[in-house]
Amino acid sequence: MSDRRQTLRDYLLEGAMIFVAVTLGFAADNLREYLGERDAERAYMHAIAEDLRSDSVRLAENVRRLETNIANADTLVHEYILGRASGRYPPSLATHARTAGNSVDLAFNDRTSSQLKGTGGMRLVRDTAVASALLQYWNNQERLHEIRDRFESLRLEHRKVGWRAFNWYLPIFQRYLPTDTLLARDPAPAIVNPALIGEFVNTTSSMFNVSQVMFLPEIQAEIALGTRIRAMIAASYP
């Protein structure tokens, strides 16, 4: 009888030890998975912060180009109004006309965001405020690309009319062939078709409105949001 009780006790003890071992094994695996996910989350967030920093540099250049466009478009309209009143447009009108339509190449660094969105990595982001701000940042990009497409269609029309209204070849030759004797002997007029100036200014004004009212504020807002997200990441993922 004593041997039977001893055997039963041994079985129970062995069973308990096996249960504890299995439970500890599961707990260790869960802890390992948890720590691995936290490391992955931190790595993703640090990479996102670098991508946002890269975006801010590119977007700042977009701001500078748009501000140049807007300033030259404003001067262009002013010179156009004065020229219509006096019956004679200043030669500088052609220069301001050309520099009112600089291209704006909108590009974002999606190296990390594509991984997060493509592999379901967003589930790792525990900070809901950071996750929400990132989703807003990415959604804003769609809006910016739509505005950029509208801006670009107006810019192409601006260029199309501009090449017929102005002699934009002249500043190019003057810049790259400053000693060319042909230009010195027979300088070409800066404005070759004054009748198209009104059409050109109308197109430029439409592009000016899109740049000033929509494009520039949206880019500036995206820069501000990216800066805020970087600060949030620095605070939550040191």
ABEGO torsion letter per residue (X at the ends): XAAAAAAAAAAAAAAAAAAAAAAAAAAAAAAAAAAAAAAAAAAAAAAAAAAAAAAAAAAAAAAAAAAAAAAAAAAAAAAAAAAAAAGBBBAAAAAAAAAAABBBBBBBBAAAAAAAAAAGAAAABABAAAAAAAAAAAAAAAAAAAAAAAAAAAAAAAAAAAAAABBAAAAAAAAABAABAAAAABBBBABABAAAAAAAAAAAAAAAAAAAAAAAAAAAAAAAAAAAAAAAAAAABX
